[in-house]
C-alpha cells in the first residue's frame, strides 16, 4: 500500500510541474508566438473554439476581401501602379514572344489590376471597351494569370485561392469544395455547418482552415516582403489626460473559448471512453485559457510599472533611468524570473516609436569595459559612458538614416562612425543591435536607380 500511495503523489507533482512549465512558456511568448501556439492547440483540441470579431482581420477571416474585391463600385477607377510592380510583371513576359497588339492588352490589364491583385473586369467588357476580340483578350489574360505570384489577375479571392490550390502537388476535392462554397462560413466561424454538410470532423475542417490560411491573399503586398521588415508591437501605450492607457495588441488574434457544443456532449453521451476524452480535453482547454489571461494581467501590470518609472523617457522629456528586473519585481510583487519572462520578445509601441521592452531595463555601463578585447586599444582614449543600449541604438539609427542610400554603411563603417562620437563597441554588437531594430544589412539597404 505505501508504494501505491507514493506513486500517486509523484504523478500529481509531475502534472503540476507540467502545468507550471506551460504557464511560464506562454508568459514569455510574443503575441505572434502565442498566436501560433494557440492555433496549434485549436486544431488538435475540439473543446477549444475560436471566434473572430467583426471588422477584425484574423488569419482565416475573409470578410474584408469579399467586400473589397466586388469590383462594382471601383470598376473604372484603375489604381496607378508603381514602376516596380509593372516591371515585376513585365519581366516575367518574354519581350520578343508577343506582338505589339498583345503588349497593349497586357499593359491595359496591368493598369486595370486592383490593389488586391485581382482583375475584376470581365474579358468581354475589356474587349468591348478597347475594340479587341474576346478570344485575344482571353488568351492574354491566361498568360498573365500564369505568372507569379500564383493567383494574380484572377477575378476575386475565391478564384485566386482555387488557382493556388490547383498548383499544389496533390488534389484535395474537399479543400476545393470548402473554398468554393464555404469561405464565408469560415469567416463567420460556422465550422459546425461545414462539418454537417460535408460529413467530416471538426479537426479536419480546422486543418483545411489552416491550409487556406497559408495561401497568399496579399498578392501585391507580398511582392515587397523581402524589402520591408515590420515589427509587430505586443503592447500599445497611449498617453491620455488621465495617464497611460496600456493594452495588449492581440485583438487580431480572435477570441478562444470553450466549445459549447462539445461541452454539452459530455453530459449527454453514454460512451464513457468518449466522456473521459472530452473531460480531459476540457481541462486542457480551460487551463490554456486561464494561462493566457494570467499572461495578459502580468504583462500589463509590469508594463504599467515600467511606464511609471520611465515616465520622462516616454514623454520625450529625458533619458532612461537605471532600472533592474528586481526593482520592477518588487513593485509588482512578482519574482524576478517572472518579470524576465514577461518582457522577453515583447515590443512596446508608444507615441514616439516602438522599443523592445527588455531594453528599458538599464544600468550604468561603460561600453569600453563591455567590449574587453578593445580595452588595450582604447585605454588612452576618453570613453563616453552611456546608460542604456537604446542610446547606442539611437546613434546607430541616426547614422543609417544619414547614409548615402546608394552606398550604405557596412557594420564596420558604423563602428567607425560611432567611434567618432565617443562610442566604442564591436562590430558584432552593432550587428546585434541593428538586427534587433529590424534594420537590414548594407547589402539589402542599398537602393538603385
PAVEXTI-802990 format. One record per residue (C-alpha): x, y, z. Coordinates in steps of 0.001 Angstrom, whole numbers, plus 500000, padded with zeros to 6 digits. Layout:
REM residues N
XYZ;...
END
This chain:
REM residues 449
500000500000500000;502636502646500818;504226502050497428;500988502873495583;500445505988497657;503968507240496905;503462506637493182;500227508649493184;501880511633494839;504700511583492320;502263511630489402;500351514584490857;503570516516491366;504610515797487783;501288517048486384;501533520215488431;505045520758487127;503892520410483514;501127522976484004;503543525413485611;506022524928482790;503313525570480194;502272528724482023;505851530031482005;506295529198478323;503097531084477455;504206534087479520;507428534523477558;505754534152474139;505392537229471968;501899537789470562;502927536216467254;504379533185469025;501313532876471245;499014533043468244;500910530194466579;500746528133469763;497013528716470217;496334527771466614;498229524503467040;496188523623470138;492983524746468441;493479522338465544;494131519483467978;491639520123470813;487926520019469837;486948521619473173;488676524861472186;486575527141469994;487716530168468002;485690533229467131;486621536247465048;485104539607465921;483537541965463383;485959544083461378;488897542082462693;491488540860460204;492097537377461560;494236534764459856;491166533000458469;488819535995458163;487987536685454532;485048539070455019;487086542133454111;488180540503450880;484604539726449846;483727543408450253;486895544749448680;487008542530445627;483438543012444434;484698545440441804;481285547046441276;481982550491442721;485596550784441561;485452549020438239;486505552037436201;488810553508438832;492138551978437930;494888552027440516;498090553726439448;500729551029439539;504263551689440653;507051551190438178;508307548411440417;505106546359440144;504874546932436406;508492545875435978;507964542777438138;505101541642435917;506608542508432522;509973540928433391;508200537550433509;506950538004429948;509308537312427069;509595540661425201;510045539121421737;507358536478422143;504316538730421763;503061541187419187;502657544904419857;498891544371419962;499216541803422738;501557544091424656;498877546781424526;496394544310426022;498924543334428709;499511546987429588;495788547691429817;495235544748432157;498200545737434330;496744549229434697;493308547741435428;494717545480438147;493274546406441537;495387546850444653;494184543415445821;495913541789442836;492574540896441212;491291541851437753;487576542320438293;486728543412434752;485270540673432535;487143539741429361;484098540672427303;483995544089428965;487673544721428190;487201543548424612;484212545832424053;485859548811425728;489082548571423699;487756547086420446;489700543845420791;488337540379420129;487245538340423186;489496535499422058;492720537529422109;491753539169425419;491178535742426998;494479534494425585;496381537433427129;494528537033430419;495524533364430665;499162534341430104;499032536943432890;497263534519435225;500165532116434769;502852534450436156;503968534898439763;502618535335442335;500174532481441797;496609533781441925;497264537235440479;494919538561437738;492112536286438935;488615537746439229;488252537568443018;489536535943446197;487767532631445593;489173532279442076;492643533227443307;492622530614446081;491272527916443774;494048528667441284;496688528419444015;495237525088445191;495249523781441619;499042524251441572;499602522076444640;501328518718444013;498210516880445192;494477517223444548;492085517524447505;488471517921446408;487317518675449979;489702521609450234;488481522927446874;484850522421447949;485349524464451126;486988527302449185;484295527228446538;481236527096448842;482247527861452445;484681530796452572;482022532988454135;481214530289456701;484888530210457655;484976533976458090;481923533745460373;483276530774462353;480460528419461256;482532525250461485;479636523039462531;477741523951459344;480682522726457260;481103519508459267;477407518622458888;477229519319455166;480499517561454280;480286514843456960;483846515434458179;485247516059461660;485815519459463259;489534518707463407;489590518111459653;487802521409458955;490298523212461158;493188521639459258;491669522865455994;491297526327457535;494986526197458395;495836525278454795;493697528106453450;495344530499455891;498732529604454409;497644530597450889;498572534002449520;495791536564449946;498064539639449926;499221539176446355;500754542599445750;501749543382449328;503823540206449496;505909541271446492;507842543533448877;508127541092451768;511896540762451348;512463544532451244;510383545659454215;510688544377457746;507828545118460108;507899544958463885;504510543985465308;504140545594468748;502903543321471522;501848546169473806;500442549598472971;500718552557475338;498702555720474652;499129558873476709;495766560303477793;494891563238480082;494396560673482845;497749558947482296;498921555955480298;496335553688478699;498021550302478199;496637547375476204;497871544204474537;497911544287470750;496177540922470465;492766541871469093;493719540458465684;494156537006467239;490436536489467786;488852535013470909;489394531478472172;486728529921474368;485168526588475315;483178524893472553;479625524810473934;478541522047471539;481124519530472752;480751520679476362;477087519753476135;478008516344474707;479877515497477926;476566515351479811;474642513687477006;476965510926475825;476679507422477288;480063506416475950;482345506546478996;485518506487476912;484296509433474864;483217511249478035;486676510764479558;488306512058476364;486169515207476326;486721515840480038;490481515638479579;490387517981476589;488077520340478503;490559520515481365;493406521280478958;491384523991477207;490359525670480475;493954525615481731;495159527189478493;492535529960478563;493370530688482206;497117530818481482;496595533202478554;494518535505480752;497144535385483514;499768536285480912;497706539309479912;497323540504483511;501024540018484312;502331541778481175;500015544763481628;500870545048485315;504606545040484609;504300547436481655;502337549983483708;505039549890486374;507778550358483758;505917553325482248;505603554902485649;509315554502486424;510450555690482988;507811558386482677;510172561151481483;511647558953478747;508239558000477357;507099561622477407;510245562525475450;511475564685478328;514562562745479409;516737559650479154;516097556241480612;516787555832484312;518748552858485620;516155550164486342;516568546481487160;514291543460486931;514372543068490700;513079546624491242;510067546004488998;509555542547490511;509387544005493993;506972546730492891;504510544277491316;505086541529493892;506485539036491374;509687537017491158;512473538496489003;512363535443486734;508662536094486100;509412539678485093;512241538456482860;509912536069481028;507151538662480757;509379541211478978;511127538668476735;510420539105472987;507874541889473662;507789545155471727;506138548220473259;504648550878470985;504363554387472446;503751557816470841;507419558322469848;508059554858468417;508471551174469253;511033549667471607;511961546211472824;510667546014476389;513814544449477781;515859547432476516;514109549591479103;515929547738481872;519262549526482019;522154550167484318;525222552380484275;527570550671481849;530943551605480445;530903550119476974;534677550127476797;534612547664479664;531953545525477986;533972545079474818;537065543965476718;539036542979473633;539191546678472714;540303547802476171;544037547997475443;543465549623472086;541400552410473617;542959552662477077;544260556165476390;541041557364474770;538339559160476698;535263556914476528;531759558295476709;529825556454479391;526294555544478339;523454554333480473;521485552088478152;521634550053474919;518822552129473384;521126555199473408;523563553285471202;520709552014469041;519530555576468541;523048556568467467;523142553642465014;519732554645463662;520894558247463178;523983557082461274;521970554802458988;519339557469458302;522039559924457200;523966557461454996;524151557560451214;521344555188450200;523249554055447121;526348553298449256;525048552307452706;527446551805455602;528664548325456456;528579547362460136;532322548044460384;531844551536458968;529094552110461517;531620551100464214;533982553758462851;531209556352462847;530339555513466452;533996555902467463;533895559483466185;531020560048468627;532976558554471505;531088555254471475;533293552159471368;531613548832470670;532465545856468487;531124545143465015;529313542111466420;527446544365468859;526476546718466020;525140543745464037;523165542526467047;521587545924467727;520848546522464047;519017543208463756;517082543867466962;515810547116465432;514717545276462276;517235547060460042;518583545154457053;522260544703456248;524029547208453966;523554544844451000;519763544794451436;519564548515452260;521236549521449014;518930551442446696;519471551540442967;518001553901440432;
END
